[in-house]
Amino acid sequence: MEVTLVKDVQARDEAQAISQLQVRKVSRVPLRLAQLIWRGMSALILFTLAVFEPVVRYVLVSLGVLGLFVTIVFGFFLEMEEFPKWSMLGLCGSCFLILATYYLAMRASASLYVRSNS
C-alpha cells in the first residue's frame, strides 16, 4: 500500500512539474515575439541609416566645407559688411554637428541590433 502511495505522489509531482513547464513555455511566447519585433525594428533602423549614410555625408560635408570657404572669402578676406559671417560659421558648424549626431545614431542602433541578436 505504501508503495502505491509513493508512486502516486511521484506521479502527481511529475504532472505538476510538467504543467508548470508548459505554463513557462506558453508565457515565453509573447516575450519571444516582442524580441523578434524589436530585432526587426532595430535592423530596419540600422539598415536605413546605413543606406542613406553616403548621401547624408556628402550633402552635409559639402555644405559645411563650401559654407566655410565662402565665409572665409567673403566675410574675412573681402570684409563685406553686409555678409552674415557669424551666422554662416554657425551654419557650417551645425552641418558638422548634425553629421556627428547621425554617426552617433548609427552607432547606437548598431549596438542595439548586436545586443538584441546575442
C-alpha positions as CSV (number, residue, x, y, z in Angstrom):
1,M,0.0,0.0,0.0
2,E,2.8,2.4,0.9
3,V,4.5,1.7,-2.5
4,T,1.4,2.8,-4.4
5,L,1.1,5.9,-2.3
6,V,4.7,6.8,-3.1
7,K,4.2,6.1,-6.7
8,D,1.0,8.2,-6.7
9,V,2.8,11.1,-5.1
10,Q,5.7,10.9,-7.5
11,A,3.3,10.8,-10.5
12,R,1.4,13.8,-9.1
13,D,4.7,15.7,-8.6
14,E,5.8,14.8,-12.2
15,A,2.4,16.0,-13.5
16,Q,2.7,19.3,-11.6
17,A,6.3,19.8,-12.9
18,I,5.2,19.1,-16.5
19,S,2.2,21.5,-16.2
20,Q,4.5,24.2,-14.7
21,L,6.9,23.7,-17.6
22,Q,4.1,24.1,-20.1
23,V,3.0,27.3,-18.5
24,R,6.5,28.7,-18.6
25,K,6.8,27.8,-22.3
26,V,3.4,29.5,-23.0
27,S,4.4,32.6,-21.1
28,R,7.7,32.8,-23.1
29,V,5.8,33.1,-26.4
30,P,4.9,36.8,-26.1
31,L,8.4,37.6,-24.8
32,R,9.9,35.9,-27.9
33,L,7.5,37.7,-30.2
34,A,8.4,41.0,-28.6
35,Q,12.1,40.2,-29.0
36,L,11.6,39.3,-32.7
37,I,9.7,42.5,-33.3
38,W,12.4,44.6,-31.6
39,R,15.2,42.8,-33.6
40,G,13.3,43.6,-36.8
41,M,12.8,47.2,-35.9
42,S,16.4,47.8,-34.9
43,A,17.6,46.1,-38.0
44,L,15.3,48.3,-40.1
45,I,16.6,51.4,-38.4
46,L,20.2,50.4,-38.8
47,F,19.9,49.4,-42.4
48,T,18.0,52.6,-43.3
49,L,20.7,54.8,-41.7
50,A,23.4,52.8,-43.3
51,V,21.9,53.1,-46.8
52,F,21.4,56.9,-46.5
53,E,24.8,57.5,-44.9
54,P,26.8,58.3,-48.1
55,V,24.2,60.8,-49.3
56,V,23.9,62.4,-45.9
57,R,27.7,62.6,-45.5
58,Y,28.1,64.1,-49.0
59,V,25.5,66.7,-48.5
60,L,26.4,67.8,-45.0
61,V,30.2,67.8,-45.6
62,S,29.8,69.7,-48.9
63,L,27.5,72.3,-47.3
64,G,29.9,72.7,-44.4
65,V,33.1,73.0,-46.4
66,L,31.6,75.2,-49.1
67,G,30.0,77.4,-46.5
68,L,33.2,77.7,-44.6
69,F,35.1,78.6,-47.7
70,V,32.5,81.2,-48.7
71,T,32.6,82.7,-45.2
72,I,36.3,82.9,-45.1
73,V,36.5,84.6,-48.5
74,F,33.5,87.0,-48.3
75,G,33.4,87.6,-44.5
76,F,37.1,87.8,-43.6
77,F,39.2,88.4,-46.7
78,L,36.9,90.8,-48.7
79,E,35.4,92.1,-45.4
80,M,31.9,92.7,-46.8
81,E,30.0,94.4,-44.1
82,E,26.6,93.1,-45.0
83,F,27.7,89.5,-45.2
84,P,26.5,87.4,-42.2
85,K,29.8,85.8,-41.4
86,W,29.0,84.6,-37.9
87,S,25.7,83.1,-38.9
88,M,27.4,81.3,-41.8
89,L,30.0,80.0,-39.5
90,G,27.3,78.7,-37.2
91,L,25.5,77.1,-40.1
92,C,28.7,75.4,-41.2
93,G,29.4,74.2,-37.7
94,S,25.9,72.9,-37.3
95,C,26.3,70.8,-40.5
96,F,29.2,69.0,-38.9
97,L,27.4,68.6,-35.6
98,I,24.4,67.1,-37.5
99,L,26.7,64.7,-39.2
100,A,28.3,63.7,-35.9
101,T,24.8,63.2,-34.5
102,Y,23.9,61.0,-37.5
103,Y,27.0,58.8,-36.8
104,L,26.1,58.6,-33.1
105,A,22.6,57.4,-34.1
106,M,24.1,54.8,-36.4
107,R,26.4,53.6,-33.6
108,A,23.5,53.4,-31.1
109,S,21.3,51.5,-33.5
110,A,24.1,49.1,-34.4
111,S,24.8,48.4,-30.7
112,L,21.0,47.8,-30.2
113,Y,20.9,45.4,-33.1
114,V,24.0,43.5,-32.0
115,R,22.8,43.3,-28.4
116,S,19.4,42.0,-29.4
117,N,21.0,39.2,-31.5
118,S,23.1,37.9,-28.7
